[in-house]
Amino acid sequence: MSRLLKKEFLLSMHPVTPLMLLLSTMVLIPNYPYTVMFFYMTLSVFFTCMMGRENHDVIYTMTLPVAKSSIVKARITFVVILELFQMLLIIPFSILRQSLNPMGNEAGIDANIVLLAEGFLLFGIFNLIFFGSYYKNVDKVGISFVKATVVFFILVAADVICTHAVPFVRDCLDTPDSQYLGYKLVTLAAGMAVYIILTILVCRISIKNFEKQDL
């Protein structure tokens, strides 16, 4: 497993991925829908899978003495590591954002703890839809990405709407972290729990789908 994970980072990862991680700095942009920045990480996942299709990465990996389930686990673990790393990068920039402009964000949730919770939710749902579809047919990576992206941006739109239309979100969650901290920590814990559950679920579904493929 460790060797497969090493292959993911050294051979399979698309070169644009580090740039996508650096886009965590987008929380410094005034009045911007910050949940959009999570899309760029999903885009790097798509690019990695698409590059793998063009380079016959899956076929090559299957020639190695490893189980199909290990191939899936390595790819999903690779993606989870990238997503968690982006979450860590967002934290210092969010703190800086709140110190620079405590007035908040007019285009969606503020750069606060709840943004991280939403990131976990968005990543979890994207992974579930994308990999659940991708491992049914690894050649149709574009179709899998479109399915996941449609749902992703519906949720991004819901975030913007809720920050203006839902009183609890507007008055409690879309505020600086010094306010209503208890509610925000509970929201973060819920987002992380959903992410963990969805990750376990998509791993099982993906292994099941991939093992049915005749490659």
Summary of the structure (lengths in Angstrom):
residues: 215
radius of gyration: 18.1
end to end distance: 20.7
largest distance: 56.3
contacts: 685
relative contact order: 0.15
helix: 79%
strand: 0%
